[in-house]
């Protein structure tokens, strides 16, 4: 039986959950996820779990924050001048926004707090600092 090795293009079905059981993503009911093993297209813990898997195999993996989306960073908490927000825009804690970085690339952020002159924003990935659990099923190894 063929086993996955680094450089293989694979298709997997997956369900991602937090330690408390809350599901944050799944390919079930959609097309399987396709990626090249070891090419850095996936978080490290997911990528590292693939070599040695057999076609049709299912496994559950636990991924520590450092092999997932990294630890939460205080540097990703941003104070944004309220004057840079359109006056008619109502901001509330928990609201998602998209800013642009210096290169013009979109940066998703969450409103943490709205003060008189500034808005506190969190640019951490929503899964940063979280231990992740993935149920993976290998459905194809490309020839």
N, C-alpha and C positions, 0 to 999 in steps of 0.2 A: 504494500500500500504506500502511495506517495505521501511523503511528509513535507511540510512547509520548511523552506530554508530562506535565509536572507536573500533579497532580490526578487523573490517570487511575487507575482501579482495575485492577490487573493480576494475572494468575496466572502464576507461574513455577515451573519445576522447578529445583532447585539442588543442588549438592554443595559443601560447604565443607571445605577441607583446610588443613593447616598447610604451611609451606614444605618440611618434610621429607616431605611426601606423606601424612601421617597424616590420615585423614578424621575430622572431628568431628561432621558433621551432613549429612543429605541428605533430600530429599523424594521421591527415586526410590522407587517402590513404595508411595507414599502419595499423598494428594491434593496438588495443587500448592499452593504458598504464595500467599495472596491478600493484597494490601496496596494502599494508596493512595500513589502516588509523590509524594514531597516532603512527606508529612504527619508525618514523624518517627517512623514505626512501625518503621523498619528502621535498621540502623547506617548512618552517613552514606555510606561508600564504596559500599555496595550500592545505596542510594537514588540516589546520583549517577550510577551506571552505567546507569540505566534510560531516561532521556529520549533519544529518537532511535532506540531499538531497534525493529525491525520484528517483526511477528507471526511466530513460528516461528524467529526468529534465535537463535543460540547464541553465547555469548562467554565468555571466561575473563577474570576481573578479579583484580588484586592490590590488596589493601587494607592500607595502612600502619596501625600501631596507633592513631594519632590519629584515623583515619577509621573505626576498628573499635570495639573495646571500651576504647580508651584505654590509656595507659601503666600499668604496675604501680605501685601506690601503697604506700609504706611506712606511710602512715596507716591502711591497711586491714589491717595486721597488728595483731591484738588480743591483749592479755594478759587472760585470763578466769580469775577465781578458781575453783580446783578445787572449793571448798566449794559452789559453785552448781550442781554436776553431781550427779545422783543417784549415791549410793554404789555401786549395783550396775551402773552403766554403765561398760563397759570401752572406753577411748578409745585409738586407735592412730593414728600419723601416716598421713596420706592419707585418713582417714575423713571423709566428708561429714556435716555437721550443719546444722541450721537454728536460728538464733537469732531473736529479735524485736527490732526497733529501738524507739526511744521512742514511735513512732506505732503500735506493735503489728504492723508489717508484717514478713513473714518475710525473713530475710537468710541466704542460703546461705553457709556457711563450710567450710573444710577444716582439719582438725587438722594442725598443722605439727610440734608437739613437746609432749610431756606431761612436765611437771616436777613436783616434789614438791607445790608449793602452787598452781601456775598451769598453764594450758593456753595454748599459743601457737596462735592461729587466724588463718587468712588469709581475708579477706572480698573479695579481688580477684576479679573475674570470671575464670573459668578461661582465657579467651582474652585477657585484658588483657596488653598488651605484645607480642602476637604479630602478625606479618604474616600475613594471611589470603589464601587463594586460593579464589575461587568460580567454578564452572562454572555458568552460568545459561542456561536456555532459556525464552524468552517463549512461553507457551502460550495466553494469552488477554488481550485488552484489552477490558474491559467497555464496552458501548455506553451 
